[in-house]
Amino acid sequence: MNKCKKIICFTLVILFLITGIPFNNYYENEGLFGHAVYAADSEPLSADEQAVADDKVWLIDNFIILNDYPFMNWLKTDLIFPLSGPNGSSFSWSSSDTTLIDAAGKVYRPIYSGPDSYDVLVTATIAKGTASDTKTFDASVVTLPGSLAVHLEYEDLENDTVPDMVSINGTAALGEKYMSNPHLFSVNSNMEGAGSVYTKKKIQLADDLSFSTHFLFDIYSMYSRYDEGFTFTLQADSPTLLGTSELSSMGSPATSTSLSIEFDTKKDSETAEYEYHGLDTEHHIAVYVNGDYQHPIAIAPAAIYDSGGFTSQNFEANQRFKVWIQYDGTAKRIEIYQVYEGMDDPLFPVISASLDLTSVFKTSDNELIKDIYAGFTGNGADAFSTHAAIYEWSFKNDKFPIGYNLPKMTITGLYQDASNVSITTETIDIDSGYKSLVTALVKDSLGNVMQGVMVNFTSESGIFESTEGITTDGTSATGIT
């Protein structure tokens, strides 16, 4: 008898593991034998309840298939809402925001105004007779480009529309859409010589030459031979412009009307200029104009800002970087933000520097040039040299950041309210004598201490060791003279 009990118990355990039948309550199984709903030790489901339960399972499976579920978080087209299930249940639909997705599945993409997309919940009510249940799906509606002059992503590569937007020149190459990690294009396709990718049509900048751009990139080198990097460049000459063969130029144009931001893997001739908060590293970012890469306006390590502050990073293989560049033509300042893909949005710029583009983009008669080509340049030494690839790219002709709101920024302007500044001085004793420590405490109009504000130090008596400082969390900017 005991032996029989053991066999019965063992059989029940095996049956439970295979079918998922519980000993109490209802249980929805999605195991080896498909979906089923069971009831144990309770009243069996009515015919309508069973139909609703089965049609809910059918909806989960088929809604994914009908709407290509992986792209529900990047919606650009209307959704297909089934209205009934195979077991006779009716489906009625609702949306958490009908201005984005209505009850019929129509998708309304808003004009871009900061965020790339907006989240929505769509809910199906499954009903038959007196029985009903609900199922909610997450969705995210992608904004329309709006004022974006350039907006390229993988879908454009897949649809063969990238060559319609940009001119691919020299050693640059269009990405392969069937690769496991496809990119839009590379600017130095593992070949010797200069390469460039520029918009085919000119883009008209704002009256004050403000612009904003965002892109996703990586730099790869076979056998880790990081010879050079690439630049993001604005120039007014030609969509097919190629730079010099000088490797250090990374293909940037030797022209009197250009702005370049380089993402470099070697210091090269900028060594004398290279000093940033006491750090010294090969991989860096620099800003220069008119092709004069030997004398950058600003230079900084390829740093990432996190909760611990700035840390230097390398542009290494298998790591993609997200970059935002904003130029405010009224404030005459350029800011560059950078993070690893997947990180939170950056809190502080890697570079924040004064720049007057009206002195760069002008004719020989001093007339302002507002129509420019935007793009990327690179240069390769041989088949094993650096390969720089761009995966996403957006560009527009105003100062507001693309894809997210920078910390403490307002919709009316790129820069923070820093209307109250107080200065204190302190004499400090050093080995060679005495110096003055100048501290700037910055507050907004409400008296809140502001972080991430650039402070420029000048003096009528004495010379500051550093003329710029950035206020950090809970502290002030300081200068020593």
C-alpha positions as CSV (number, residue, x, y, z in Angstrom):
1,M,0.0,0.0,0.0
2,N,2.8,2.5,0.9
3,K,4.5,1.6,-2.3
4,C,1.3,2.5,-4.3
5,K,1.0,5.8,-2.4
6,K,4.6,6.7,-3.3
7,I,3.9,5.9,-7.0
8,I,0.7,8.0,-7.0
9,C,2.5,10.9,-5.3
10,F,5.4,10.7,-7.7
11,T,3.0,10.6,-10.7
12,L,1.2,13.7,-9.4
13,V,4.4,15.6,-9.0
14,I,5.5,14.7,-12.6
15,L,2.0,15.6,-13.9
16,F,2.2,19.0,-12.1
17,L,5.7,19.7,-13.5
18,I,4.7,18.9,-17.1
19,T,1.2,20.4,-17.2
20,G,1.5,23.2,-14.6
21,I,-1.7,22.1,-12.9
22,P,-1.8,23.7,-9.5
23,F,-3.4,22.3,-6.4
24,N,-5.4,25.4,-5.7
25,N,-6.8,28.4,-7.7
26,Y,-6.6,29.0,-11.5
27,Y,-3.3,28.6,-13.3
28,E,-2.3,29.8,-16.8
29,N,0.3,27.6,-18.3
30,E,2.6,28.6,-21.1
31,G,4.7,25.4,-21.0
32,L,5.6,22.7,-23.4
33,F,2.1,22.0,-24.5
34,G,1.0,25.6,-25.3
35,H,-1.4,27.8,-23.4
36,A,-4.2,26.5,-21.3
37,V,-6.2,27.6,-18.3
38,Y,-7.1,25.2,-15.6
39,A,-9.2,25.2,-12.4
40,A,-8.5,23.0,-9.5
41,D,-10.3,22.5,-6.2
42,S,-12.8,25.2,-7.3
43,E,-15.8,25.8,-9.6
44,P,-14.9,25.1,-13.2
45,L,-14.8,28.0,-15.7
46,S,-18.0,28.7,-17.5
47,A,-18.0,28.4,-21.3
48,D,-17.7,32.2,-21.7
49,E,-14.9,32.5,-19.1
50,Q,-13.0,29.7,-20.8
51,A,-13.5,31.4,-24.2
52,V,-12.3,34.8,-22.8
53,A,-9.2,33.1,-21.2
54,D,-8.3,31.3,-24.4
55,D,-8.9,34.3,-26.6
56,K,-6.6,36.4,-24.3
57,V,-3.8,33.9,-24.9
58,W,-4.6,34.0,-28.7
59,L,-4.4,37.8,-28.6
60,I,-1.1,37.9,-26.8
61,D,0.5,35.6,-29.5
62,N,-1.2,37.2,-32.5
63,F,-0.9,40.9,-31.5
64,I,2.9,40.4,-31.5
65,I,2.8,38.8,-34.9
66,L,0.4,41.4,-36.5
67,N,2.3,44.4,-35.2
68,D,5.9,43.2,-35.3
69,Y,6.2,43.5,-31.5
70,P,9.9,44.4,-31.2
71,F,9.1,47.7,-32.9
72,M,6.2,48.5,-30.7
73,N,8.7,50.6,-28.8
74,W,9.6,52.6,-31.9
75,L,6.2,53.1,-33.7
76,K,6.0,54.9,-37.0
77,T,3.0,53.2,-38.5
78,D,-0.6,52.4,-37.5
79,L,-1.3,49.4,-35.3
80,I,-3.6,46.5,-36.2
81,F,-6.2,45.9,-33.5
82,P,-8.0,42.6,-33.9
83,L,-11.7,42.9,-33.1
84,S,-12.5,39.3,-32.2
85,G,-10.9,36.0,-31.1
86,P,-11.3,32.5,-32.5
87,N,-13.5,31.4,-29.5
88,G,-16.1,34.1,-30.1
89,S,-14.8,36.9,-27.7
90,S,-15.0,40.5,-28.8
91,F,-12.1,42.9,-28.4
92,S,-12.6,46.6,-27.7
93,W,-9.6,48.9,-27.5
94,S,-8.6,52.0,-25.6
95,S,-5.5,54.1,-25.3
96,S,-3.8,56.0,-22.5
97,D,-3.3,58.9,-24.9
98,T,-5.6,59.2,-27.9
99,T,-3.6,62.1,-29.3
100,L,-0.9,59.5,-30.0
101,I,-2.8,56.3,-30.7
102,D,-6.6,56.2,-31.0
103,A,-9.0,53.4,-30.3
104,A,-8.8,52.2,-34.0
105,G,-5.0,51.9,-33.8
106,K,-4.3,55.0,-35.8
107,V,-0.8,56.4,-34.8
108,Y,-0.4,60.2,-34.7
109,R,3.3,61.2,-34.6
110,P,3.9,64.6,-33.0
111,I,6.4,67.0,-34.4
112,Y,9.8,66.8,-32.7
113,S,10.2,69.2,-29.8
114,G,12.8,67.5,-27.6
115,P,12.0,63.8,-26.8
116,D,12.5,61.3,-29.5
117,S,9.4,59.3,-28.6
118,Y,6.4,59.2,-26.3
119,D,5.1,56.2,-24.3
120,V,1.5,55.0,-24.6
121,L,-0.4,52.1,-23.2
122,V,-3.0,50.4,-25.4
123,T,-5.5,48.1,-23.7
124,A,-7.8,45.4,-25.1
125,T,-11.0,44.4,-23.2
126,I,-11.8,40.8,-24.1
127,A,-15.5,40.0,-23.5
128,K,-18.0,37.2,-24.1
129,G,-21.4,37.1,-22.4
130,T,-20.9,38.1,-18.8
131,A,-17.2,37.2,-18.8
132,S,-14.4,39.7,-19.5
133,D,-10.7,40.4,-19.0
134,T,-8.1,42.9,-20.2
135,K,-4.6,42.9,-21.7
136,T,-2.4,46.0,-21.9
137,F,0.5,46.4,-24.3
138,D,3.4,49.0,-24.1
139,A,4.0,51.2,-27.1
140,S,6.2,54.2,-27.9
141,V,5.4,56.6,-30.7
142,V,8.4,58.2,-32.6
143,T,8.2,61.9,-33.3
144,L,8.4,63.3,-36.8
145,P,11.7,65.0,-37.7
146,G,10.0,68.4,-37.8
147,S,12.8,71.0,-38.0
148,L,15.5,68.3,-38.3
149,A,17.4,68.8,-41.4
150,V,19.0,65.4,-41.1
151,H,17.5,62.3,-39.4
152,L,19.1,59.0,-40.4
153,E,18.8,55.6,-38.6
154,Y,19.0,51.9,-39.5
155,E,15.6,52.0,-41.2
156,D,17.0,54.4,-43.8
157,L,19.8,52.0,-44.5
158,E,17.3,49.1,-44.8
159,N,15.2,51.2,-47.2
160,D,18.2,52.3,-49.3
161,T,17.5,56.0,-48.6
162,V,20.8,56.9,-47.1
163,P,22.4,57.6,-50.5
164,D,19.6,60.0,-51.2
165,M,20.5,62.1,-48.3
166,V,24.3,62.1,-48.2
167,S,27.3,62.0,-50.6
168,I,29.8,59.3,-49.8
169,N,33.3,60.2,-50.9
170,G,36.8,58.8,-51.1
171,T,37.4,55.9,-48.7
172,A,34.1,56.4,-47.0
173,A,31.6,53.5,-47.5
174,L,27.9,52.8,-47.1
175,G,27.0,50.4,-44.4
176,E,26.0,46.8,-45.1
177,K,22.3,46.4,-44.0
178,Y,22.5,42.7,-43.5
179,M,25.4,42.8,-41.0
180,S,24.8,41.7,-37.4
181,N,25.6,45.3,-36.2
182,P,24.8,47.5,-39.2
183,H,26.0,51.1,-39.4
184,L,24.8,53.9,-41.8
185,F,28.3,54.5,-43.2
186,S,32.0,54.6,-42.3
187,V,34.2,57.5,-43.0
188,N,37.5,55.6,-43.5
189,S,36.7,52.1,-44.7
190,N,39.9,50.3,-43.7
191,M,41.6,51.8,-46.7
192,E,44.4,54.3,-47.3
193,G,43.3,57.9,-48.0
194,A,40.8,60.5,-47.0
195,G,37.0,59.8,-46.8
196,S,34.0,62.0,-46.2
197,V,30.2,61.9,-45.9
198,Y,28.3,65.2,-46.3
199,T,24.7,66.2,-46.9
200,K,23.9,66.4,-50.6
201,K,22.0,69.6,-50.1
202,K,23.1,72.7,-48.2
203,I,21.5,73.3,-44.8
204,Q,20.6,76.9,-43.8
205,L,21.7,77.6,-40.3
206,A,19.9,80.0,-38.0
207,D,20.5,83.7,-38.4
208,D,23.0,83.5,-35.5
209,L,24.5,80.3,-36.9
210,S,23.1,78.1,-34.1
211,F,22.9,74.4,-34.7
212,S,22.5,71.1,-32.8
213,T,23.5,67.6,-33.8
214,H,23.4,64.1,-32.2
215,F,25.0,60.9,-33.4
216,L,26.0,57.4,-32.4
217,F,29.4,56.1,-33.3
218,D,32.1,53.6,-32.6
219,I,35.8,53.4,-33.6
220,Y,37.2,50.0,-34.5
221,S,40.7,49.0,-35.4
222,M,41.9,45.5,-36.3
223,Y,44.7,44.4,-34.0
224,S,44.0,47.5,-31.9
225,R,46.1,49.7,-34.1
226,Y,44.3,53.0,-33.4
227,D,46.0,55.3,-35.9
228,E,43.4,58.1,-36.1
229,G,39.7,58.9,-35.6
230,F,37.2,61.0,-37.4
231,T,35.6,64.5,-37.4
232,F,32.2,66.0,-37.4
233,T,32.5,68.9,-39.8
234,L,30.5,71.9,-41.2
235,Q,31.8,73.4,-44.4
236,A,30.5,75.7,-47.2
237,D,32.4,74.4,-50.2
238,S,31.1,71.1,-51.7
239,P,29.2,67.9,-50.7
240,T,32.1,65.9,-52.2
241,L,34.9,67.8,-50.5
242,L,37.8,65.6,-49.4
243,G,40.5,66.7,-47.0
244,T,44.2,66.3,-47.2
245,S,46.1,63.0,-47.1
246,E,47.7,64.1,-43.9
247,L,46.7,61.4,-41.4
248,S,46.6,63.9,-38.4
249,S,43.9,65.9,-40.2
250,M,41.5,63.0,-40.2
251,G,40.3,64.1,-43.6
252,S,39.1,67.5,-42.3
253,P,39.1,70.1,-45.1
254,A,41.9,72.6,-45.4
255,T,39.4,75.4,-46.0
256,S,38.9,78.9,-44.6
257,T,35.2,78.2,-43.9
258,S,34.9,75.1,-41.7
259,L,34.3,73.9,-38.2
260,S,35.5,70.5,-37.1
261,I,35.1,68.5,-33.9
262,E,37.5,65.7,-33.9
263,F,37.2,62.3,-32.0
264,D,40.9,61.3,-32.1
265,T,42.8,58.3,-30.9
266,K,46.3,59.9,-31.1
267,K,47.6,63.2,-29.8
268,D,49.7,64.0,-32.8
269,S,50.7,67.7,-33.2
270,E,48.2,69.0,-30.6
271,T,50.6,67.8,-27.8
272,A,51.6,71.4,-26.9
273,E,47.9,72.3,-26.6
274,Y,46.9,69.2,-24.7
275,E,46.1,69.9,-21.1
276,Y,42.7,69.4,-19.5
277,H,42.3,69.4,-15.7
278,G,45.7,67.8,-15.4
279,L,44.8,64.7,-17.5
280,D,46.9,63.4,-20.3
281,T,45.6,60.7,-22.6
282,E,45.8,59.6,-26.2
283,H,42.1,59.5,-27.0
284,H,40.5,62.9,-27.0
285,I,38.0,65.4,-28.4
286,A,39.0,68.7,-29.9
287,V,37.4,71.7,-31.6
288,Y,39.1,73.7,-34.4
289,V,38.2,75.9,-37.3
290,N,39.4,76.3,-40.9
291,G,41.2,73.0,-40.9
292,D,43.8,74.1,-38.3
293,Y,43.9,70.9,-36.3
294,Q,47.3,71.8,-34.9
295,H,45.8,74.7,-32.9
296,P,42.5,73.6,-31.4
297,I,40.1,76.1,-29.7
298,A,39.3,73.5,-27.1
299,I,40.5,70.0,-26.3
300,A,39.6,67.4,-23.7
301,P,40.1,63.7,-23.0
302,A,37.4,61.2,-24.4
303,A,35.8,61.5,-21.0
304,I,32.5,60.2,-19.6
305,Y,30.7,61.9,-16.7
306,D,29.0,59.8,-14.1
307,S,28.2,60.1,-10.4
308,G,31.9,60.1,-9.6
309,G,32.8,62.9,-12.0
310,F,34.7,62.8,-15.3
311,T,36.7,59.7,-16.1
312,S,38.9,59.3,-19.2
313,Q,37.8,56.6,-21.7
314,N,39.2,55.2,-24.9
315,F,37.3,55.0,-28.2
316,E,37.7,51.3,-28.2
317,A,36.2,48.4,-30.2
318,N,32.7,47.0,-29.2
319,Q,31.8,50.2,-27.4
320,R,29.4,52.8,-29.0
321,F,29.3,56.4,-27.9
322,K,26.4,58.9,-28.0
323,V,27.4,62.5,-28.7
324,W,25.4,65.7,-28.5
325,I,26.9,69.0,-29.9
326,Q,25.1,72.3,-29.4
327,Y,26.2,75.7,-30.7
328,D,24.4,78.8,-29.4
329,G,25.1,81.6,-31.8
330,T,23.8,84.2,-29.5
331,A,25.8,83.2,-26.5
332,K,28.7,82.3,-28.9
333,R,29.4,79.0,-27.1
334,I,29.8,75.4,-28.2
335,E,29.1,72.5,-25.9
336,I,29.9,68.8,-26.4
337,Y,28.3,66.0,-24.4
338,Q,29.2,62.3,-24.5
339,V,28.2,59.0,-22.9
340,Y,28.4,55.3,-23.6
341,E,25.3,53.9,-25.3
342,G,22.9,52.7,-22.7
343,M,24.1,55.2,-20.0
344,D,21.9,57.9,-18.5
345,D,22.0,61.2,-20.3
346,P,25.1,63.3,-19.4
347,L,25.0,65.9,-16.7
348,F,27.9,68.0,-17.8
349,P,29.6,68.8,-21.1
350,V,33.0,67.3,-21.9
351,I,33.8,70.6,-23.7
352,S,32.2,74.0,-23.1
353,A,34.1,76.7,-25.0
354,S,33.6,80.2,-26.4
355,L,33.3,80.3,-30.2
356,D,32.2,82.9,-32.6
357,L,31.2,81.2,-35.9
358,T,30.4,84.6,-37.5
359,S,34.1,85.1,-37.8
360,V,34.5,81.7,-39.5
361,F,31.6,81.4,-41.9
362,K,32.0,84.6,-43.9
363,T,32.9,85.6,-47.4
364,S,35.9,87.6,-48.4
365,D,33.6,90.6,-48.4
366,N,32.6,89.8,-44.8
367,E,29.2,88.6,-45.7
368,L,27.7,85.9,-43.4
369,I,27.6,82.4,-44.8
370,K,24.5,80.5,-43.5
371,D,24.2,77.7,-46.0
372,I,26.5,74.8,-45.2
373,Y,27.1,71.1,-45.7
374,A,27.2,69.0,-42.6
375,G,28.9,65.6,-42.2
376,F,31.9,63.5,-41.2
377,T,35.5,63.0,-42.4
378,G,38.2,60.4,-41.8
379,N,41.5,59.2,-43.0
380,G,43.0,55.7,-43.0
381,A,46.6,54.5,-43.3
382,D,46.1,51.0,-44.5
383,A,43.8,48.0,-44.4
384,F,44.4,47.6,-40.6
385,S,43.9,51.2,-39.6
386,T,41.0,52.8,-37.8
387,H,37.5,52.3,-39.0
388,A,35.0,54.9,-37.7
389,A,31.3,54.1,-38.2
390,I,28.2,56.2,-37.7
391,Y,25.0,54.4,-36.6
392,E,22.5,57.2,-36.2
393,W,22.7,60.9,-37.0
394,S,20.4,63.9,-36.6
395,F,21.1,67.6,-37.3
396,K,19.0,70.8,-37.0
397,N,19.5,74.5,-37.3
398,D,18.8,75.7,-33.7
399,K,20.6,75.5,-30.4
400,F,18.2,73.1,-28.6
401,P,19.5,69.6,-27.9
402,I,18.2,66.6,-29.9
403,G,16.6,63.7,-28.1
404,Y,16.6,64.9,-24.5
405,N,16.6,67.9,-22.3
406,L,20.0,68.8,-20.8
407,P,20.0,69.2,-17.0
408,K,18.4,72.3,-15.7
409,M,17.8,73.7,-19.2
410,T,14.7,75.5,-20.0
411,I,12.6,75.6,-23.1
412,T,13.4,79.2,-23.7
413,G,17.1,78.8,-23.9
414,L,20.0,76.4,-23.8
415,Y,21.8,77.9,-20.8
416,Q,21.0,78.0,-17.2
417,D,19.6,80.8,-15.1
418,A,22.8,82.0,-13.4
419,S,21.8,85.5,-12.6
420,N,23.4,85.7,-9.1
421,V,27.1,85.4,-8.8
422,S,29.1,86.1,-5.6
423,I,32.9,86.3,-5.5
424,T,35.2,85.5,-2.5
425,T,39.0,85.5,-2.3
426,E,41.5,83.8,-0.1
427,T,45.3,84.0,0.1
428,I,47.0,80.6,0.0
429,D,50.6,79.9,1.0
430,I,52.6,77.9,-1.5
431,D,56.3,76.9,-1.6
432,S,57.2,79.8,-4.0
433,G,55.2,82.4,-2.1
434,Y,51.5,83.4,-2.0
435,K,48.6,83.1,-4.4
436,S,45.0,84.2,-4.4
437,L,42.2,81.7,-4.6
438,V,39.1,83.2,-6.2
439,T,35.8,81.4,-5.7
440,A,32.6,82.1,-7.6
441,L,29.3,80.9,-6.1
442,V,26.5,80.9,-8.7
443,K,22.8,80.9,-7.9
444,D,19.7,81.2,-10.0
445,S,17.0,83.9,-9.6
446,L,15.4,81.9,-6.8
447,G,18.6,81.5,-4.8
448,N,19.3,77.9,-5.7
449,V,23.0,77.0,-6.0
450,M,23.6,76.1,-9.7
451,Q,25.9,73.3,-10.9
452,G,27.4,72.8,-14.3
453,V,27.8,76.6,-15.0
454,M,30.9,77.8,-16.9
455,V,32.6,80.7,-15.1
456,N,35.2,82.8,-16.9
457,F,37.9,84.5,-14.7
458,T,39.6,87.7,-15.7
459,S,41.7,90.1,-13.6
460,E,43.1,93.6,-14.1
461,S,45.9,92.7,-11.8
462,G,47.6,89.3,-12.1
463,I,47.1,86.4,-14.4
464,F,44.9,83.4,-13.7
465,E,46.4,80.0,-14.0
466,S,43.1,78.8,-15.5
467,T,40.6,81.3,-16.9
468,E,37.6,78.9,-16.9
469,G,36.0,76.8,-14.3
470,I,32.7,74.8,-14.0
471,T,30.6,74.8,-10.8
472,T,30.1,71.3,-9.5
473,D,27.5,69.7,-7.3
474,G,27.6,71.5,-3.9
475,T,30.7,73.5,-4.7
476,S,31.8,76.6,-6.6
477,A,34.1,77.3,-9.5
478,T,37.6,78.4,-8.5
479,G,40.5,80.2,-10.1
480,I,44.0,80.8,-8.9
481,T,46.0,84.0,-9.6
